[in-house]
Amino acid sequence: MGKVRVRANNAVSQAEARNTVFKFNKDFGQHILKNPLVAQGIVDKADLKQSDTVLEVGPGTGNLTVRMLEKAKKVIAVEMDPRMAAELTKRVQGTPYEKKLQVIIGDVVKTDLPYFDVCVSNTPYQISSPLVFKLLQQKPAPRSSILMFQREFAMRLVARPGDGLYCRLSANVQMWAHVKHIMKVGKNNFRPPPLVESSVVRIEPKNPPPPISFEEWDGLLRIIFLRKNKTIGACFKSGSVLELMERNYRTWCSQNERMIEDNFDIKALIDQVLASINLQDARGSKCGETEFLALLHGFHQVGIHFA
C-alpha cells in the first residue's frame, strides 16, 4: 500500500503541474480544486466504505478521484470535457487504480446513471439545480451525496422558512432529503479562482421517501414560490394558475365520472380549500413542509392535482 500512495502522490504533483498550462473551458465552469487538504477533507466527509461505488461529477484532472480510489471499490467519473477525461485516464494508467475507474464522457444531467452508493461532486454552477433534482429522483437512492456548490446556492439548500434565501429549492430538497452544510471552501483553493466562495453540503435522501409524487409536490411549490412574498391566496388567483387548476380539475372529473355543475367556479373551490386550512393569508416564504402537505391534501380532497 505504501507504493500505491507514493504513486498517487506523484500523480497529484504531476496533475497540478499540468494544471498550470491547461486551458480551462469557461463554458463548463471549470475550476480545479488544488488544495490537497481540502480535497482530502471532502473525501473524508464522504465516509466511504471499501464496498462502495462512487459517482463523481466533474472530476477534472482527478484531485478528488485518486483519493476516493484508495478507499472505494469503484469510482464512476462523469466528465463533459474529453480533454479532462483523457488527463484523468492517463493519471491512473499503469496504477492499481486503473481497473477501479470508469470514465463516462457526457452531461451527467442527461446521462442514464448506473448504480452508485455515494455521489461526490465539485459541481459546475450551470448544473447545480438539475444535478440536485436528478439525485433526489435517483432509483435506488444513493446513501449520501457530498456536493460542492457556490456558497449562495449551498445556503439556499439549507435555508429554513423565514430565512432570506428560503425558496422553492429549499422546500423541495428538504422534503425529500436531510441537508447539512459541512464545509466552507475559499475561492483561492481553486485554479483558476472563481468569482465567489464555495461550500460543501451533505444530502441524505429520506428512507423511506415521502409517499407523494415528486412531480406533483414540485408543481404545487412552483405556484407558491412564483411570488414567494405574496400571500398563498394571491398566488392561486393569477390567470395562468386558475386556467391550469381548472383544466386539471376537469380532467380529474372526467377520469372519475364526476359531473361538473354549470355554475362551477374554480376560484370559489380554491377559496374553500384555503379557508379549510386557514392559509389564505400565509406567505410561502414563511411556510414549511407541514403547511405545504396540508395544502396538497386539501386540494386532493376536492379533486385538484398538480401533475
C-alpha positions as CSV (number, residue, x, y, z in Angstrom):
1,M,0.0,0.0,0.0
2,G,3.0,2.3,0.6
3,K,3.9,2.2,-3.0
4,V,0.4,2.9,-4.1
5,R,0.3,6.1,-2.0
6,V,3.6,7.3,-3.4
7,R,2.4,6.8,-7.0
8,A,-0.9,8.6,-6.1
9,N,1.0,11.5,-4.5
10,N,3.2,11.7,-7.6
11,A,0.1,11.7,-9.7
12,V,-1.2,14.7,-7.7
13,S,2.0,16.6,-8.3
14,Q,2.1,15.9,-12.0
15,A,-1.6,16.8,-12.4
16,E,-1.1,20.1,-10.6
17,A,1.9,20.9,-12.8
18,R,-0.3,20.2,-15.9
19,N,-3.0,22.4,-14.5
20,T,-0.7,25.5,-14.8
21,V,-0.6,25.2,-18.5
22,F,-4.1,23.6,-19.1
23,K,-6.5,25.9,-20.8
24,F,-9.8,25.7,-18.9
25,N,-13.2,25.8,-20.7
26,K,-15.3,28.6,-19.1
27,D,-18.4,27.1,-20.8
28,F,-18.1,24.1,-18.5
29,G,-17.5,26.2,-15.4
30,Q,-14.1,24.5,-14.8
31,H,-12.4,25.4,-11.5
32,I,-10.0,22.7,-10.4
33,L,-9.7,22.1,-6.6
34,K,-5.9,22.5,-6.0
35,N,-5.7,22.4,-2.2
36,P,-4.9,18.8,-1.2
37,L,-6.1,19.3,2.4
38,V,-9.5,20.5,1.2
39,A,-9.7,17.6,-1.3
40,Q,-8.8,15.1,1.5
41,G,-11.4,16.7,3.8
42,I,-14.2,16.3,1.3
43,V,-13.3,12.6,0.7
44,D,-13.2,12.1,4.5
45,K,-16.7,13.7,4.8
46,A,-18.0,11.1,2.3
47,D,-17.2,8.3,4.8
48,L,-16.5,5.8,2.0
49,K,-16.5,2.1,2.5
50,Q,-14.4,-0.5,0.7
51,S,-17.5,-1.9,-0.9
52,D,-18.8,1.5,-2.2
53,T,-19.3,2.5,-5.8
54,V,-18.8,6.3,-6.0
55,L,-20.3,8.6,-8.7
56,E,-18.1,11.6,-9.2
57,V,-19.4,14.5,-11.2
58,G,-16.9,16.8,-12.9
59,P,-13.7,15.0,-11.8
60,G,-11.4,17.4,-13.7
61,T,-7.9,16.1,-13.6
62,G,-8.7,13.8,-10.6
63,N,-7.5,15.5,-7.4
64,L,-10.6,14.0,-5.6
65,T,-10.7,10.9,-7.7
66,V,-7.4,9.4,-6.8
67,R,-8.2,9.8,-3.1
68,M,-11.5,8.1,-3.5
69,L,-10.0,5.3,-5.5
70,E,-7.8,4.5,-2.4
71,K,-11.0,4.0,-0.3
72,A,-13.8,2.7,-2.5
73,K,-14.4,-0.3,-4.6
74,K,-15.0,1.7,-7.8
75,V,-15.3,5.3,-9.0
76,I,-17.6,6.2,-11.9
77,A,-16.4,9.7,-13.1
78,V,-18.7,11.6,-15.4
79,E,-16.9,14.4,-17.3
80,M,-18.2,16.8,-20.0
81,D,-14.7,17.7,-21.4
82,P,-12.9,15.0,-23.3
83,R,-9.6,16.6,-22.6
84,M,-10.2,16.4,-18.8
85,A,-11.3,12.8,-19.2
86,A,-8.1,12.0,-21.1
87,E,-6.0,13.6,-18.3
88,L,-7.8,11.6,-15.6
89,T,-7.4,8.4,-17.6
90,K,-3.6,9.0,-18.0
91,R,-3.3,9.8,-14.4
92,V,-4.2,6.3,-13.2
93,Q,-2.8,4.4,-16.2
94,G,-0.4,1.7,-15.0
95,T,-1.5,2.0,-11.4
96,P,-3.6,-0.4,-9.2
97,Y,-6.4,2.2,-9.6
98,E,-6.8,1.8,-13.3
99,K,-9.3,-1.1,-13.1
100,K,-11.3,0.7,-10.4
101,L,-12.0,3.7,-12.5
102,Q,-14.8,4.1,-15.1
103,V,-14.9,7.3,-17.1
104,I,-18.1,8.4,-18.8
105,I,-17.8,11.4,-21.2
106,G,-21.1,13.4,-21.3
107,D,-23.6,15.5,-19.5
108,V,-24.5,13.9,-16.1
109,V,-27.9,15.5,-16.2
110,K,-28.8,13.8,-19.5
111,T,-27.0,10.5,-18.8
112,D,-28.7,7.4,-17.5
113,L,-26.6,6.7,-14.4
114,P,-25.6,3.2,-13.3
115,Y,-25.9,2.1,-9.7
116,F,-23.8,4.0,-7.1
117,D,-23.7,4.3,-3.3
118,V,-22.3,7.8,-2.8
119,C,-22.1,10.9,-5.1
120,V,-19.2,13.3,-4.8
121,S,-19.1,16.5,-6.9
122,N,-17.2,19.7,-7.4
123,T,-20.3,20.9,-9.2
124,P,-20.2,23.2,-12.3
125,Y,-22.5,26.1,-11.4
126,Q,-24.6,25.6,-14.5
127,I,-25.9,22.2,-13.4
128,S,-26.2,22.8,-9.7
129,S,-30.0,22.7,-9.5
130,P,-30.6,20.0,-12.2
131,L,-28.0,17.7,-10.5
132,V,-29.7,18.0,-7.1
133,F,-33.1,17.2,-8.5
134,K,-31.6,14.3,-10.5
135,L,-30.0,12.8,-7.4
136,L,-33.2,13.2,-5.4
137,Q,-35.1,11.2,-8.1
138,Q,-32.4,8.5,-8.5
139,K,-33.6,4.9,-8.0
140,P,-32.3,3.3,-5.9
141,A,-31.4,6.4,-3.9
142,P,-27.7,6.9,-3.0
143,R,-26.8,6.7,0.7
144,S,-25.5,10.2,0.6
145,S,-24.2,13.0,-1.7
146,I,-21.3,15.3,-0.8
147,L,-21.6,18.2,-3.2
148,M,-19.6,21.4,-3.5
149,F,-21.6,24.5,-4.8
150,Q,-21.3,28.2,-5.0
151,R,-21.8,29.5,-1.4
152,E,-25.2,31.2,-2.1
153,F,-26.6,28.1,-3.8
154,A,-25.5,25.9,-0.9
155,M,-27.1,28.2,1.6
156,R,-30.4,28.1,-0.3
157,L,-30.4,24.3,0.1
158,V,-30.2,24.6,3.9
159,A,-32.3,27.7,4.4
160,R,-35.4,27.4,6.7
161,P,-38.8,29.1,6.4
162,G,-38.4,32.8,7.2
163,D,-34.8,32.9,6.0
164,G,-34.0,35.4,3.3
165,L,-32.6,32.6,1.0
166,Y,-35.6,30.2,1.6
167,C,-37.1,29.3,-1.7
168,R,-38.7,26.6,-3.8
169,L,-35.3,24.8,-4.0
170,S,-35.1,24.8,-0.2
171,A,-38.6,23.4,0.3
172,N,-38.2,20.8,-2.4
173,V,-34.9,19.4,-1.3
174,Q,-35.8,19.4,2.4
175,M,-39.0,17.4,1.7
176,W,-37.0,14.6,0.1
177,A,-33.7,14.7,2.0
178,H,-31.8,15.7,5.1
179,V,-29.4,18.5,4.1
180,K,-26.4,19.8,6.1
181,H,-23.8,22.4,5.4
182,I,-20.4,20.8,6.3
183,M,-17.6,22.9,5.0
184,K,-16.7,26.3,3.6
185,V,-14.2,26.5,0.7
186,G,-12.5,29.8,-0.2
187,K,-12.1,30.7,-3.8
188,N,-8.3,30.7,-3.6
189,N,-8.4,26.9,-3.2
190,F,-9.2,26.6,-6.9
191,R,-7.4,27.1,-10.2
192,P,-8.5,29.4,-11.7
193,P,-10.1,31.1,-8.7
194,P,-13.9,31.5,-9.2
195,L,-15.6,34.9,-8.5
196,V,-17.4,33.6,-5.4
197,E,-16.8,31.5,-2.4
198,S,-17.9,27.8,-2.2
199,S,-19.5,25.5,0.3
200,V,-19.9,21.7,0.7
201,V,-23.2,20.1,1.7
202,R,-24.2,16.6,2.6
203,I,-27.6,15.4,1.1
204,E,-29.0,12.2,2.6
205,P,-32.3,11.0,0.9
206,K,-35.1,10.2,3.4
207,N,-35.7,6.5,3.7
208,P,-38.4,5.6,3.1
209,P,-39.2,8.6,0.8
210,P,-42.4,10.6,1.4
211,P,-45.4,8.8,-0.1
212,I,-46.3,11.5,-2.6
213,S,-45.5,12.3,-6.2
214,F,-42.3,14.3,-6.7
215,E,-43.7,16.0,-9.8
216,E,-46.9,17.0,-8.0
217,W,-45.1,18.3,-5.0
218,D,-42.9,20.4,-7.3
219,G,-45.9,21.6,-9.2
220,L,-47.5,22.9,-6.0
221,L,-44.3,24.7,-5.0
222,R,-43.9,26.3,-8.4
223,I,-47.2,28.1,-7.9
224,I,-46.5,29.1,-4.3
225,F,-43.0,30.4,-4.9
226,L,-43.8,32.1,-8.2
227,R,-44.1,35.2,-5.9
228,K,-42.9,33.9,-2.6
229,N,-43.7,37.1,-0.6
230,K,-47.3,37.3,-1.9
231,T,-50.0,35.5,0.1
232,I,-50.7,32.0,-0.9
233,G,-54.3,33.0,-1.7
234,A,-53.0,35.6,-4.2
235,C,-50.6,33.0,-5.8
236,F,-53.6,30.8,-6.7
237,K,-55.6,33.7,-8.2
238,S,-53.4,34.6,-11.2
239,G,-54.9,33.9,-14.6
240,S,-52.5,31.2,-15.7
241,V,-52.7,29.3,-12.4
242,L,-56.5,29.4,-12.5
243,E,-56.5,28.0,-16.0
244,L,-54.1,25.2,-15.1
245,M,-56.1,24.3,-12.0
246,E,-59.4,24.3,-13.8
247,R,-58.0,22.2,-16.6
248,N,-56.6,19.7,-14.1
249,Y,-59.9,19.6,-12.2
250,R,-61.9,18.9,-15.3
251,T,-59.5,16.2,-16.3
252,W,-59.9,14.6,-12.8
253,C,-63.7,14.8,-13.0
254,S,-63.7,13.2,-16.4
255,Q,-61.5,10.3,-15.3
256,N,-63.6,9.7,-12.2
257,E,-67.0,10.2,-13.9
258,R,-67.9,13.2,-11.9
259,M,-70.4,15.8,-13.2
260,I,-69.3,19.5,-13.3
261,E,-72.1,21.9,-12.4
262,D,-73.0,24.6,-14.9
263,N,-72.2,27.4,-12.4
264,F,-68.8,25.9,-11.4
265,D,-66.3,28.5,-10.2
266,I,-62.7,27.4,-9.7
267,K,-61.9,30.5,-7.6
268,A,-64.7,29.5,-5.1
269,L,-63.3,26.0,-4.9
270,I,-59.8,27.3,-4.2
271,D,-61.1,29.7,-1.5
272,Q,-62.9,26.7,0.1
273,V,-59.7,24.7,0.3
274,L,-57.6,27.6,1.6
275,A,-60.2,28.6,4.2
276,S,-60.4,25.0,5.5
277,I,-56.7,25.0,6.4
278,N,-56.5,28.7,7.2
279,L,-53.7,29.5,4.8
280,Q,-55.3,32.3,2.6
281,D,-53.1,35.0,4.1
282,A,-50.0,32.9,4.8
283,R,-46.9,33.5,2.7
284,G,-44.9,30.8,1.1
285,S,-41.6,32.2,2.3
286,K,-42.8,31.6,5.9
287,C,-44.3,28.1,5.4
288,G,-42.7,24.7,5.6
289,E,-43.4,21.0,4.9
290,T,-46.4,20.8,7.3
291,E,-48.3,23.7,5.6
292,F,-47.5,22.5,2.1
293,L,-48.6,19.0,2.8
294,A,-51.9,20.3,4.3
295,L,-52.4,22.3,1.1
296,L,-51.7,19.3,-1.1
297,H,-54.1,17.2,0.9
298,G,-56.8,19.9,0.9
299,F,-56.7,20.2,-2.9
300,H,-56.7,16.4,-3.3
301,Q,-59.9,16.3,-1.3
302,V,-61.8,18.3,-3.9
303,G,-60.2,16.7,-6.9
304,I,-57.4,19.2,-7.8
305,H,-54.0,17.8,-8.6
306,F,-50.8,19.4,-9.8
307,A,-49.2,16.9,-12.2
